[in-house]
Amino acid sequence: MARFFEYLDMGGYARYVWPAYLIVIAAIIGNIIFARRALKRARIEAQRRLATKSSASSGSSLQGEST
């Protein structure tokens, strides 16, 4: 068990090493959250554009048939 605590102490540099790990982990988690939100917004925007495009093309085909 003493060896485990020796590892956690990181040779006396624990107060520098562990916060650095925490910062990196927080940055990675932040990037994952940001990417998922951006993907969700992009999907919603793409669906909106497809719906707009399909309704505009179906509306114009109906107008062309009536003439």
Buried (B, 14 or more C-beta within 10 A) or exposed (E): EEEEEEEEEEEEEEEEBEEEEEEEEEEEEEEEEEEEEEEEEEEEEEEEEEEEEEEEEEEEEEEEEEE
